[in-house]
Amino acid sequence: MARQGYTVLVHREGSLSTREWHVPRWLARAALITAIGATVLLALLGALYGPIVAAAGRVPLLERENERLRDENTRVTELARRLDDAEARYQHLRAMLGGDIRIPDPRTASSEAAGAERLYVAPPFLARAPLSASDSEPPGPSAPHRWPLVVASYRTRGLAQGDPSVESHAGLDLAVPVGSEVRASGGGLVRRTGTDSAYGEFVLLAHPDGYETMYGHLSRILVARGAMVSAGQLIALTGNTGRSTAPHLHFEVRLYGASVDPMTLVKEGH
C-alpha cells in the first residue's frame, strides 16, 4: 500500500538531477495547524499588548506635558497673587484719595433742586508740622523709637520674610511725595551713606544694643558718614531712586543684622 502524503520536488536550475522529499500527510497537517496557531497567537498578543506598548511609548511625552502644565499653573498662581495684591493696593489708594465718593448720575441730576450746586472733592491729607524745639530729644545714642516721617504716608508694603509664597521684603515701604523730610528714628552713628542698586540713595544708622536703621530710595542725603545724629534729626529727603516704581521711603530696622518689624518698635505719628 502506497504511503499517503506529499512529495516535494526541488530542481536546481542548470542541474540534471532533482531532489525530492516525501512528507507524510499527518506531518503536513501538524505543520499547518502549528502555523495557524502561531499566527493566531501572534495576533492575540498584538491585540492585547499593542496598546500597552503604544502607551508606554507615550509616557515620556506625557511626562513632559505634565511638567509644562505644572510650570504654567505655578505662573498662573503667582500672577493671580500679584493681581490680588495690586487690587488690594488700588483699593487702599482709592479710599485714601477719596475714590469712594459717589459722582452724581447725569440721568438723575434733573431731579435735584434747580440751581443747587454740589462740589465733590477728596478728603484732605492730614500732615504734621516739622519738629519744633519742644519735639526735640536729648542728644546721644538711643534705640529706634520715632516714626521717620513727619508727613502723612501710605504704607504700600510691609515686612515679608520666611514665607516662600511672598517675595522677601526687609522693611516698610511708605509712599510720600519726593522731598519729604526723613528723620532719624533713634540717636546713633551714621555708619554708611551712598548709592545701592536696590536701595538707591540710602543712609544706614547704628544704634545701641545692636540696632540699625536703614532709609532708602532717597533724593538727597543731609548727613555725612561718621557723624552722630539725635533721634528726630533731619537726615535726608525722600525720593524715587534705586529699584523703585514710585516715590516712597524704604524704612528698615535691624537687630544684630536680622530684620525686625519696625511696627514693633515705632508707631506712626510718634
ChimeraX commands (.cxc) that place a marker at each C-alpha (Angstrom):
marker #1 position 0.00,0.00,0.00 radius 0.5
marker #1 position 1.45,3.34,-1.07 radius 0.5
marker #1 position 2.21,5.85,1.65 radius 0.5
marker #1 position -0.19,8.80,1.70 radius 0.5
marker #1 position 1.40,12.15,1.89 radius 0.5
marker #1 position 3.03,14.88,-0.16 radius 0.5
marker #1 position 6.13,14.83,-2.33 radius 0.5
marker #1 position 8.26,17.94,-2.55 radius 0.5
marker #1 position 10.49,18.20,-5.65 radius 0.5
marker #1 position 13.42,20.58,-5.76 radius 0.5
marker #1 position 15.17,21.12,-9.10 radius 0.5
marker #1 position 18.17,23.42,-9.19 radius 0.5
marker #1 position 18.47,25.46,-12.36 radius 0.5
marker #1 position 21.18,24.12,-14.72 radius 0.5
marker #1 position 21.34,20.81,-12.89 radius 0.5
marker #1 position 20.23,17.45,-14.36 radius 0.5
marker #1 position 19.32,15.99,-11.03 radius 0.5
marker #1 position 16.20,16.53,-8.98 radius 0.5
marker #1 position 15.81,16.04,-5.28 radius 0.5
marker #1 position 12.58,15.01,-3.69 radius 0.5
marker #1 position 11.25,14.68,-0.19 radius 0.5
marker #1 position 8.21,12.80,0.93 radius 0.5
marker #1 position 6.20,14.48,3.67 radius 0.5
marker #1 position 3.58,12.35,5.42 radius 0.5
marker #1 position 0.08,13.78,5.47 radius 0.5
marker #1 position -0.06,13.85,9.24 radius 0.5
marker #1 position 3.15,15.85,9.42 radius 0.5
marker #1 position 1.92,18.35,6.82 radius 0.5
marker #1 position -1.34,18.79,8.73 radius 0.5
marker #1 position 0.53,19.19,12.00 radius 0.5
marker #1 position 2.77,21.84,10.43 radius 0.5
marker #1 position -0.25,23.67,9.00 radius 0.5
marker #1 position -2.09,23.60,12.34 radius 0.5
marker #1 position 1.04,24.82,14.13 radius 0.5
marker #1 position 1.46,27.70,11.67 radius 0.5
marker #1 position -2.20,28.70,12.05 radius 0.5
marker #1 position -1.93,28.53,15.85 radius 0.5
marker #1 position 1.24,30.62,15.86 radius 0.5
marker #1 position -0.41,33.21,13.61 radius 0.5
marker #1 position -3.48,33.40,15.87 radius 0.5
marker #1 position -1.27,33.63,18.96 radius 0.5
marker #1 position 0.77,36.48,17.46 radius 0.5
marker #1 position -2.44,38.28,16.50 radius 0.5
marker #1 position -3.79,37.93,20.07 radius 0.5
marker #1 position -0.51,39.17,21.55 radius 0.5
marker #1 position -0.55,42.16,19.21 radius 0.5
marker #1 position -4.17,42.96,20.12 radius 0.5
marker #1 position -3.56,42.63,23.87 radius 0.5
marker #1 position -0.12,44.17,24.28 radius 0.5
marker #1 position -0.05,46.55,21.34 radius 0.5
marker #1 position -1.96,49.33,23.21 radius 0.5
marker #1 position 0.29,48.81,26.26 radius 0.5
marker #1 position 3.43,49.19,24.20 radius 0.5
marker #1 position 1.99,52.25,22.44 radius 0.5
marker #1 position 1.01,53.81,25.80 radius 0.5
marker #1 position 4.46,53.13,27.20 radius 0.5
marker #1 position 5.93,54.95,24.24 radius 0.5
marker #1 position 3.78,57.98,25.03 radius 0.5
marker #1 position 4.86,58.15,28.70 radius 0.5
marker #1 position 7.86,60.46,28.12 radius 0.5
marker #1 position 5.69,62.82,26.08 radius 0.5
marker #1 position 3.00,62.83,28.76 radius 0.5
marker #1 position 5.59,63.49,31.47 radius 0.5
marker #1 position 6.96,66.47,29.57 radius 0.5
marker #1 position 3.44,67.80,29.01 radius 0.5
marker #1 position 2.62,67.34,32.70 radius 0.5
marker #1 position 5.76,69.25,33.67 radius 0.5
marker #1 position 4.84,72.06,31.28 radius 0.5
marker #1 position 1.33,72.25,32.77 radius 0.5
marker #1 position 2.77,72.39,36.30 radius 0.5
marker #1 position 5.03,75.26,35.31 radius 0.5
marker #1 position 2.12,77.12,33.72 radius 0.5
marker #1 position -0.03,76.52,36.80 radius 0.5
marker #1 position 2.74,77.92,39.01 radius 0.5
marker #1 position 2.99,81.02,36.82 radius 0.5
marker #1 position -0.80,81.47,36.82 radius 0.5
marker #1 position -0.90,81.13,40.62 radius 0.5
marker #1 position 1.87,83.72,41.00 radius 0.5
marker #1 position 0.13,86.07,38.58 radius 0.5
marker #1 position -3.16,85.71,40.47 radius 0.5
marker #1 position -1.37,86.52,43.75 radius 0.5
marker #1 position 0.22,89.61,42.23 radius 0.5
marker #1 position -3.11,90.73,40.78 radius 0.5
marker #1 position -4.80,90.30,44.17 radius 0.5
marker #1 position -2.00,92.30,45.79 radius 0.5
marker #1 position -2.30,95.04,43.17 radius 0.5
marker #1 position -6.09,95.14,43.59 radius 0.5
marker #1 position -5.74,95.46,47.38 radius 0.5
marker #1 position -3.26,98.32,46.99 radius 0.5
marker #1 position -5.52,100.01,44.47 radius 0.5
marker #1 position -8.48,99.82,46.85 radius 0.5
marker #1 position -6.36,101.32,49.66 radius 0.5
marker #1 position -5.18,104.14,47.42 radius 0.5
marker #1 position -8.68,104.73,46.12 radius 0.5
marker #1 position -10.02,105.03,49.64 radius 0.5
marker #1 position -7.15,107.28,50.69 radius 0.5
marker #1 position -7.69,109.59,47.73 radius 0.5
marker #1 position -11.43,109.75,48.19 radius 0.5
marker #1 position -12.27,107.37,45.37 radius 0.5
marker #1 position -15.34,106.07,47.17 radius 0.5
marker #1 position -17.16,109.40,46.85 radius 0.5
marker #1 position -20.19,108.95,44.61 radius 0.5
marker #1 position -20.34,111.09,41.50 radius 0.5
marker #1 position -23.92,112.15,40.65 radius 0.5
marker #1 position -25.60,110.37,37.75 radius 0.5
marker #1 position -26.50,112.86,34.95 radius 0.5
marker #1 position -29.75,110.98,34.37 radius 0.5
marker #1 position -30.94,111.76,37.90 radius 0.5
marker #1 position -29.36,115.19,38.21 radius 0.5
marker #1 position -32.52,116.86,36.88 radius 0.5
marker #1 position -34.45,115.60,39.90 radius 0.5
marker #1 position -32.32,117.70,42.25 radius 0.5
marker #1 position -33.32,121.19,43.23 radius 0.5
marker #1 position -32.78,123.75,40.50 radius 0.5
marker #1 position -29.67,125.85,40.96 radius 0.5
marker #1 position -28.28,123.52,43.61 radius 0.5
marker #1 position -24.54,123.14,43.30 radius 0.5
marker #1 position -22.52,120.37,44.91 radius 0.5
marker #1 position -18.76,120.10,44.95 radius 0.5
marker #1 position -17.20,116.64,45.15 radius 0.5
marker #1 position -13.65,116.67,46.45 radius 0.5
marker #1 position -11.33,114.16,48.02 radius 0.5
marker #1 position -10.77,114.44,51.76 radius 0.5
marker #1 position -7.65,116.41,52.74 radius 0.5
marker #1 position -4.45,114.74,53.85 radius 0.5
marker #1 position -3.51,115.25,57.48 radius 0.5
marker #1 position 0.12,116.20,57.93 radius 0.5
marker #1 position 2.24,117.07,60.94 radius 0.5
marker #1 position 4.33,120.21,61.04 radius 0.5
marker #1 position 8.13,119.82,61.15 radius 0.5
marker #1 position 9.56,119.10,64.56 radius 0.5
marker #1 position 9.70,122.12,66.78 radius 0.5
marker #1 position 12.11,122.77,69.64 radius 0.5
marker #1 position 9.65,121.18,72.05 radius 0.5
marker #1 position 9.70,117.97,69.98 radius 0.5
marker #1 position 13.46,117.60,70.08 radius 0.5
marker #1 position 15.03,114.89,72.19 radius 0.5
marker #1 position 18.24,114.89,74.20 radius 0.5
marker #1 position 21.26,114.20,72.02 radius 0.5
marker #1 position 23.02,110.88,72.21 radius 0.5
marker #1 position 22.52,107.29,71.07 radius 0.5
marker #1 position 19.12,105.65,71.52 radius 0.5
marker #1 position 17.24,102.65,70.15 radius 0.5
marker #1 position 14.81,103.23,67.26 radius 0.5
marker #1 position 11.54,104.59,68.64 radius 0.5
marker #1 position 10.43,107.52,66.43 radius 0.5
marker #1 position 8.49,107.43,63.18 radius 0.5
marker #1 position 10.87,108.52,60.37 radius 0.5
marker #1 position 8.35,110.84,58.63 radius 0.5
marker #1 position 6.53,113.96,59.81 radius 0.5
marker #1 position 4.04,114.00,56.91 radius 0.5
marker #1 position 1.20,111.58,56.32 radius 0.5
marker #1 position 2.28,108.48,54.41 radius 0.5
marker #1 position 0.64,105.42,52.94 radius 0.5
marker #1 position 2.17,102.04,53.75 radius 0.5
marker #1 position 2.32,100.12,50.46 radius 0.5
marker #1 position 4.32,97.15,51.70 radius 0.5
marker #1 position 5.39,95.60,54.99 radius 0.5
marker #1 position 7.93,93.12,56.29 radius 0.5
marker #1 position 7.80,89.79,54.38 radius 0.5
marker #1 position 10.36,87.16,55.39 radius 0.5
marker #1 position 10.19,83.39,55.85 radius 0.5
marker #1 position 7.03,82.94,53.75 radius 0.5
marker #1 position 8.02,81.23,50.44 radius 0.5
marker #1 position 4.80,82.41,48.76 radius 0.5
marker #1 position 5.71,86.09,49.30 radius 0.5
marker #1 position 8.72,87.85,47.83 radius 0.5
marker #1 position 11.20,88.71,50.61 radius 0.5
marker #1 position 10.98,92.31,51.82 radius 0.5
marker #1 position 13.02,93.53,54.79 radius 0.5
marker #1 position 11.13,96.64,55.92 radius 0.5
marker #1 position 8.31,99.11,55.32 radius 0.5
marker #1 position 7.57,101.00,52.10 radius 0.5
marker #1 position 5.93,104.35,52.89 radius 0.5
marker #1 position 4.52,106.30,49.93 radius 0.5
marker #1 position 5.19,110.04,50.25 radius 0.5
marker #1 position 5.93,112.88,47.81 radius 0.5
marker #1 position 9.51,113.40,46.68 radius 0.5
marker #1 position 11.34,115.80,49.00 radius 0.5
marker #1 position 9.54,114.82,52.21 radius 0.5
marker #1 position 11.68,115.09,55.34 radius 0.5
marker #1 position 13.26,111.89,56.71 radius 0.5
marker #1 position 14.25,111.99,60.37 radius 0.5
marker #1 position 16.33,109.58,62.45 radius 0.5
marker #1 position 14.24,107.01,64.29 radius 0.5
marker #1 position 16.80,106.97,67.09 radius 0.5
marker #1 position 20.09,108.56,68.03 radius 0.5
marker #1 position 23.25,106.98,66.71 radius 0.5
marker #1 position 26.20,106.90,64.33 radius 0.5
marker #1 position 25.89,107.39,60.57 radius 0.5
marker #1 position 27.54,104.10,59.63 radius 0.5
marker #1 position 27.09,104.29,55.86 radius 0.5
marker #1 position 25.71,106.55,53.14 radius 0.5
marker #1 position 25.79,106.11,49.40 radius 0.5
marker #1 position 24.07,104.55,46.42 radius 0.5
marker #1 position 22.87,100.95,46.05 radius 0.5
marker #1 position 21.26,99.26,43.03 radius 0.5
marker #1 position 18.26,98.20,45.14 radius 0.5
marker #1 position 18.04,100.89,47.85 radius 0.5
marker #1 position 19.12,103.79,45.67 radius 0.5
marker #1 position 20.42,106.69,47.77 radius 0.5
marker #1 position 20.47,105.45,51.37 radius 0.5
marker #1 position 21.51,106.19,54.95 radius 0.5
marker #1 position 22.38,103.47,57.49 radius 0.5
marker #1 position 22.42,104.41,61.20 radius 0.5
marker #1 position 23.89,102.35,64.04 radius 0.5
marker #1 position 22.11,102.49,67.42 radius 0.5
marker #1 position 22.80,100.97,70.84 radius 0.5
marker #1 position 22.01,97.33,71.74 radius 0.5
marker #1 position 22.72,96.02,68.21 radius 0.5
marker #1 position 20.02,98.05,66.42 radius 0.5
marker #1 position 20.43,99.59,62.96 radius 0.5
marker #1 position 18.01,101.59,60.82 radius 0.5
marker #1 position 18.09,101.85,57.01 radius 0.5
marker #1 position 16.48,104.66,55.00 radius 0.5
marker #1 position 16.33,104.01,51.22 radius 0.5
marker #1 position 15.21,105.48,47.86 radius 0.5
marker #1 position 16.24,108.98,48.98 radius 0.5
marker #1 position 16.61,112.01,46.74 radius 0.5
marker #1 position 19.11,113.84,48.96 radius 0.5
marker #1 position 21.34,112.85,51.89 radius 0.5
marker #1 position 21.84,115.54,54.54 radius 0.5
marker #1 position 24.31,113.79,56.89 radius 0.5
marker #1 position 27.88,112.58,56.47 radius 0.5
marker #1 position 29.31,109.19,57.23 radius 0.5
marker #1 position 30.75,109.02,60.74 radius 0.5
marker #1 position 28.53,111.81,62.11 radius 0.5
marker #1 position 26.45,111.44,65.28 radius 0.5
marker #1 position 22.74,112.21,64.98 radius 0.5
marker #1 position 19.97,112.54,67.52 radius 0.5
marker #1 position 16.53,110.98,67.42 radius 0.5
marker #1 position 14.26,113.13,65.29 radius 0.5
marker #1 position 17.14,114.89,63.49 radius 0.5
marker #1 position 16.65,115.61,59.78 radius 0.5
marker #1 position 18.94,113.25,57.85 radius 0.5
marker #1 position 17.57,113.09,54.27 radius 0.5
marker #1 position 14.77,113.83,51.81 radius 0.5
marker #1 position 12.59,111.14,50.22 radius 0.5
marker #1 position 12.86,110.27,46.54 radius 0.5
marker #1 position 12.44,107.56,43.90 radius 0.5
marker #1 position 15.98,106.22,43.42 radius 0.5
marker #1 position 17.15,102.61,43.09 radius 0.5
marker #1 position 14.74,99.76,42.43 radius 0.5
marker #1 position 11.59,101.81,42.97 radius 0.5
marker #1 position 8.40,102.20,40.94 radius 0.5
marker #1 position 7.02,105.28,42.73 radius 0.5
marker #1 position 8.22,107.87,45.25 radius 0.5
marker #1 position 8.46,106.33,48.71 radius 0.5
marker #1 position 10.69,105.78,51.74 radius 0.5
marker #1 position 12.02,102.30,52.49 radius 0.5
marker #1 position 12.48,102.03,56.27 radius 0.5
marker #1 position 14.21,99.05,57.88 radius 0.5
marker #1 position 15.06,98.16,61.47 radius 0.5
marker #1 position 17.72,95.50,62.06 radius 0.5
marker #1 position 18.76,93.78,65.28 radius 0.5
marker #1 position 22.24,92.27,65.12 radius 0.5
marker #1 position 21.93,92.19,61.32 radius 0.5
marker #1 position 18.49,90.49,61.19 radius 0.5
marker #1 position 15.47,92.47,60.03 radius 0.5
marker #1 position 12.67,93.02,62.55 radius 0.5
marker #1 position 9.24,94.51,62.03 radius 0.5
marker #1 position 9.59,98.30,62.56 radius 0.5
marker #1 position 5.98,98.44,63.79 radius 0.5
marker #1 position 7.03,96.59,66.95 radius 0.5
marker #1 position 9.32,99.49,67.91 radius 0.5
marker #1 position 7.83,102.63,66.36 radius 0.5
marker #1 position 4.28,103.82,65.74 radius 0.5
marker #1 position 3.09,106.11,63.00 radius 0.5
marker #1 position 2.91,109.71,64.15 radius 0.5
marker #1 position 5.19,109.16,67.15 radius 0.5
marker link #1:1,2 radius 0.2
marker link #1:2,3 radius 0.2
marker link #1:3,4 radius 0.2
marker link #1:4,5 radius 0.2
marker link #1:5,6 radius 0.2
marker link #1:6,7 radius 0.2
marker link #1:7,8 radius 0.2
marker link #1:8,9 radius 0.2
marker link #1:9,10 radius 0.2
marker link #1:10,11 radius 0.2
marker link #1:11,12 radius 0.2
marker link #1:12,13 radius 0.2
marker link #1:13,14 radius 0.2
marker link #1:14,15 radius 0.2
marker link #1:15,16 radius 0.2
marker link #1:16,17 radius 0.2
marker link #1:17,18 radius 0.2
marker link #1:18,19 radius 0.2
marker link #1:19,20 radius 0.2
marker link #1:20,21 radius 0.2
marker link #1:21,22 radius 0.2
marker link #1:22,23 radius 0.2
marker link #1:23,24 radius 0.2
marker link #1:24,25 radius 0.2
marker link #1:25,26 radius 0.2
marker link #1:26,27 radius 0.2
marker link #1:27,28 radius 0.2
marker link #1:28,29 radius 0.2
marker link #1:29,30 radius 0.2
marker link #1:30,31 radius 0.2
marker link #1:31,32 radius 0.2
marker link #1:32,33 radius 0.2
marker link #1:33,34 radius 0.2
marker link #1:34,35 radius 0.2
marker link #1:35,36 radius 0.2
marker link #1:36,37 radius 0.2
marker link #1:37,38 radius 0.2
marker link #1:38,39 radius 0.2
marker link #1:39,40 radius 0.2
marker link #1:40,41 radius 0.2
marker link #1:41,42 radius 0.2
marker link #1:42,43 radius 0.2
marker link #1:43,44 radius 0.2
marker link #1:44,45 radius 0.2
marker link #1:45,46 radius 0.2
marker link #1:46,47 radius 0.2
marker link #1:47,48 radius 0.2
marker link #1:48,49 radius 0.2
marker link #1:49,50 radius 0.2
marker link #1:50,51 radius 0.2
marker link #1:51,52 radius 0.2
marker link #1:52,53 radius 0.2
marker link #1:53,54 radius 0.2
marker link #1:54,55 radius 0.2
marker link #1:55,56 radius 0.2
marker link #1:56,57 radius 0.2
marker link #1:57,58 radius 0.2
marker link #1:58,59 radius 0.2
marker link #1:59,60 radius 0.2
marker link #1:60,61 radius 0.2
marker link #1:61,62 radius 0.2
marker link #1:62,63 radius 0.2
marker link #1:63,64 radius 0.2
marker link #1:64,65 radius 0.2
marker link #1:65,66 radius 0.2
marker link #1:66,67 radius 0.2
marker link #1:67,68 radius 0.2
marker link #1:68,69 radius 0.2
marker link #1:69,70 radius 0.2
marker link #1:70,71 radius 0.2
marker link #1:71,72 radius 0.2
marker link #1:72,73 radius 0.2
marker link #1:73,74 radius 0.2
marker link #1:74,75 radius 0.2
marker link #1:75,76 radius 0.2
marker link #1:76,77 radius 0.2
marker link #1:77,78 radius 0.2
marker link #1:78,79 radius 0.2
marker link #1:79,80 radius 0.2
marker link #1:80,81 radius 0.2
marker link #1:81,82 radius 0.2
marker link #1:82,83 radius 0.2
marker link #1:83,84 radius 0.2
marker link #1:84,85 radius 0.2
marker link #1:85,86 radius 0.2
marker link #1:86,87 radius 0.2
marker link #1:87,88 radius 0.2
marker link #1:88,89 radius 0.2
marker link #1:89,90 radius 0.2
marker link #1:90,91 radius 0.2
marker link #1:91,92 radius 0.2
marker link #1:92,93 radius 0.2
marker link #1:93,94 radius 0.2
marker link #1:94,95 radius 0.2
marker link #1:95,96 radius 0.2
marker link #1:96,97 radius 0.2
marker link #1:97,98 radius 0.2
marker link #1:98,99 radius 0.2
marker link #1:99,100 radius 0.2
marker link #1:100,101 radius 0.2
marker link #1:101,102 radius 0.2
marker link #1:102,103 radius 0.2
marker link #1:103,104 radius 0.2
marker link #1:104,105 radius 0.2
marker link #1:105,106 radius 0.2
marker link #1:106,107 radius 0.2
marker link #1:107,108 radius 0.2
marker link #1:108,109 radius 0.2
marker link #1:109,110 radius 0.2
marker link #1:110,111 radius 0.2
marker link #1:111,112 radius 0.2
marker link #1:112,113 radius 0.2
marker link #1:113,114 radius 0.2
marker link #1:114,115 radius 0.2
marker link #1:115,116 radius 0.2
marker link #1:116,117 radius 0.2
marker link #1:117,118 radius 0.2
marker link #1:118,119 radius 0.2
marker link #1:119,120 radius 0.2
marker link #1:120,121 radius 0.2
marker link #1:121,122 radius 0.2
marker link #1:122,123 radius 0.2
marker link #1:123,124 radius 0.2
marker link #1:124,125 radius 0.2
marker link #1:125,126 radius 0.2
marker link #1:126,127 radius 0.2
marker link #1:127,128 radius 0.2
marker link #1:128,129 radius 0.2
marker link #1:129,130 radius 0.2
marker link #1:130,131 radius 0.2
marker link #1:131,132 radius 0.2
marker link #1:132,133 radius 0.2
marker link #1:133,134 radius 0.2
marker link #1:134,135 radius 0.2
marker link #1:135,136 radius 0.2
marker link #1:136,137 radius 0.2
marker link #1:137,138 radius 0.2
marker link #1:138,139 radius 0.2
marker link #1:139,140 radius 0.2
marker link #1:140,141 radius 0.2
marker link #1:141,142 radius 0.2
marker link #1:142,143 radius 0.2
marker link #1:143,144 radius 0.2
marker link #1:144,145 radius 0.2
marker link #1:145,146 radius 0.2
marker link #1:146,147 radius 0.2
marker link #1:147,148 radius 0.2
marker link #1:148,149 radius 0.2
marker link #1:149,150 radius 0.2
marker link #1:150,151 radius 0.2
marker link #1:151,152 radius 0.2
marker link #1:152,153 radius 0.2
marker link #1:153,154 radius 0.2
marker link #1:154,155 radius 0.2
marker link #1:155,156 radius 0.2
marker link #1:156,157 radius 0.2
marker link #1:157,158 radius 0.2
marker link #1:158,159 radius 0.2
marker link #1:159,160 radius 0.2
marker link #1:160,161 radius 0.2
marker link #1:161,162 radius 0.2
marker link #1:162,163 radius 0.2
marker link #1:163,164 radius 0.2
marker link #1:164,165 radius 0.2
marker link #1:165,166 radius 0.2
marker link #1:166,167 radius 0.2
marker link #1:167,168 radius 0.2
marker link #1:168,169 radius 0.2
marker link #1:169,170 radius 0.2
marker link #1:170,171 radius 0.2
marker link #1:171,172 radius 0.2
marker link #1:172,173 radius 0.2
marker link #1:173,174 radius 0.2
marker link #1:174,175 radius 0.2
marker link #1:175,176 radius 0.2
marker link #1:176,177 radius 0.2
marker link #1:177,178 radius 0.2
marker link #1:178,179 radius 0.2
marker link #1:179,180 radius 0.2
marker link #1:180,181 radius 0.2
marker link #1:181,182 radius 0.2
marker link #1:182,183 radius 0.2
marker link #1:183,184 radius 0.2
marker link #1:184,185 radius 0.2
marker link #1:185,186 radius 0.2
marker link #1:186,187 radius 0.2
marker link #1:187,188 radius 0.2
marker link #1:188,189 radius 0.2
marker link #1:189,190 radius 0.2
marker link #1:190,191 radius 0.2
marker link #1:191,192 radius 0.2
marker link #1:192,193 radius 0.2
marker link #1:193,194 radius 0.2
marker link #1:194,195 radius 0.2
marker link #1:195,196 radius 0.2
marker link #1:196,197 radius 0.2
marker link #1:197,198 radius 0.2
marker link #1:198,199 radius 0.2
marker link #1:199,200 radius 0.2
marker link #1:200,201 radius 0.2
marker link #1:201,202 radius 0.2
marker link #1:202,203 radius 0.2
marker link #1:203,204 radius 0.2
marker link #1:204,205 radius 0.2
marker link #1:205,206 radius 0.2
marker link #1:206,207 radius 0.2
marker link #1:207,208 radius 0.2
marker link #1:208,209 radius 0.2
marker link #1:209,210 radius 0.2
marker link #1:210,211 radius 0.2
marker link #1:211,212 radius 0.2
marker link #1:212,213 radius 0.2
marker link #1:213,214 radius 0.2
marker link #1:214,215 radius 0.2
marker link #1:215,216 radius 0.2
marker link #1:216,217 radius 0.2
marker link #1:217,218 radius 0.2
marker link #1:218,219 radius 0.2
marker link #1:219,220 radius 0.2
marker link #1:220,221 radius 0.2
marker link #1:221,222 radius 0.2
marker link #1:222,223 radius 0.2
marker link #1:223,224 radius 0.2
marker link #1:224,225 radius 0.2
marker link #1:225,226 radius 0.2
marker link #1:226,227 radius 0.2
marker link #1:227,228 radius 0.2
marker link #1:228,229 radius 0.2
marker link #1:229,230 radius 0.2
marker link #1:230,231 radius 0.2
marker link #1:231,232 radius 0.2
marker link #1:232,233 radius 0.2
marker link #1:233,234 radius 0.2
marker link #1:234,235 radius 0.2
marker link #1:235,236 radius 0.2
marker link #1:236,237 radius 0.2
marker link #1:237,238 radius 0.2
marker link #1:238,239 radius 0.2
marker link #1:239,240 radius 0.2
marker link #1:240,241 radius 0.2
marker link #1:241,242 radius 0.2
marker link #1:242,243 radius 0.2
marker link #1:243,244 radius 0.2
marker link #1:244,245 radius 0.2
marker link #1:245,246 radius 0.2
marker link #1:246,247 radius 0.2
marker link #1:247,248 radius 0.2
marker link #1:248,249 radius 0.2
marker link #1:249,250 radius 0.2
marker link #1:250,251 radius 0.2
marker link #1:251,252 radius 0.2
marker link #1:252,253 radius 0.2
marker link #1:253,254 radius 0.2
marker link #1:254,255 radius 0.2
marker link #1:255,256 radius 0.2
marker link #1:256,257 radius 0.2
marker link #1:257,258 radius 0.2
marker link #1:258,259 radius 0.2
marker link #1:259,260 radius 0.2
marker link #1:260,261 radius 0.2
marker link #1:261,262 radius 0.2
marker link #1:262,263 radius 0.2
marker link #1:263,264 radius 0.2
marker link #1:264,265 radius 0.2
marker link #1:265,266 radius 0.2
marker link #1:266,267 radius 0.2
marker link #1:267,268 radius 0.2
marker link #1:268,269 radius 0.2
marker link #1:269,270 radius 0.2
view
